Amino acid sequence: MEELNVSRLTATSYLSKLESKGLAVELKFWREYFYLSEKLFNLLISAFHLDIEKIDSIDSNG
């Protein structure tokens, strides 16, 4: 958070607002909380799978 020049409290407040608007999901792993944008995550996963399909079709066609 030092890189962003915001306190932990400020960052938590912003992330909570994103969560309340449905733009992020809070996940707890061990003692830490992480915030994930499901729409962005799904977009990245979809893009990755499209690349894999292209590679597979190129490999199978020689």
N, C-alpha and C positions, 0 to 999 in steps of 0.2 A: 504494500500500500504506500510505501515511501515513494515509489516511482511515480505514483499518481498524485502525491501531495494531498492525500485525504486521510483522515483518521479512520480507525476501525469502526467506530460508531457511525460516522458519516457513510462509509461504504455499506455497512449493514442496513442503514436506513434506506439508502437508494435501492439496494437489492430487495429489501422487503416490499418497497413500492412496486418494483417490477413484478414481484411474485403476486401481489394483490391484484394487479391488472392482467394476470395470466400470461405475462411475457417470459417468466422464468419459474423454475421449480426448485425448491430447496431440498437438497439431499444431505443426509447426515451420514458420514463415514467415520467411524471411530469417534473421535472427539471434535472433528472438524465439520463445518458446514460448507457445502458447495452449492452454487446456483447454476442451473443449466437452462439454456433456451432450447426447449424441445423442438421448435420449428427450425432453428438453425442447425441443431444436431441432426434432425431428420434430413435436411437439405444436404448436409455434408455427407451423410451416410449414402443417400441416393446418388450423389455425384460420384462417390467412390465406387459404388456398384456398377454404375454406367461405364466407368473406365475399365473395370474388371471384365465386363461383358465384351467390350471392344477388343481387349487384349486376347480373350478367349477365342473370339471369332477370327482374329488375325492369325493366331496360332493354329487353329484348326483348318484354316484355308491355306496355310503354308506361307 
